[in-house]
Amino acid sequence: MGLTELWGTVLEHRGVLTEAGESDVRRDKQRVRRTWSRVRDTVPDPVLTSPGRCGIRADIERQVRDGEPPPALAAQQILDTDDQRPRVDC
């Protein structure tokens, strides 16, 4: 298989993913991972599992998957949540 055939296969696969909506799903998941990566680079895990941060986690992840806010702003919203209560599992 030459480069031209390989590239054609790549484009065909991309088209299949796009038509099935998989590209959007993958992009949404990537945005959520990027958000949490930015947060984890900034603070230790015990801070991330405070009740206040756990309480906003689902909402922020949903918003990021929907495209707004961008990961950097979502990460900042998580970091700005001031909560000194004991750690919980979220």
Residue pairs with C-beta under 8 A, 6 or more apart in sequence:
1 9
14 23
17 23
17 26
28 64
28 65
28 66
28 67
29 65
31 64
31 65
31 67
31 70
31 71
32 61
32 64
32 65
32 71
34 71
35 60
35 61
35 64
35 71
35 74
35 75
35 78
36 75
38 71
38 72
38 75
39 48
39 75
39 78
39 79
40 48
42 75
42 79
43 79
46 87
47 53
48 78
49 87
49 88
49 89
49 90
50 81
50 83
50 84
50 85
50 86
50 87
50 88
51 83
51 85
51 86
51 88
52 81
52 82
52 83
52 85
53 78
53 81
53 83
53 90
54 88
54 90
56 77
56 78
56 81
57 78
57 90
60 74
60 77
60 78
63 69
63 74
64 70
64 71
64 74
69 77
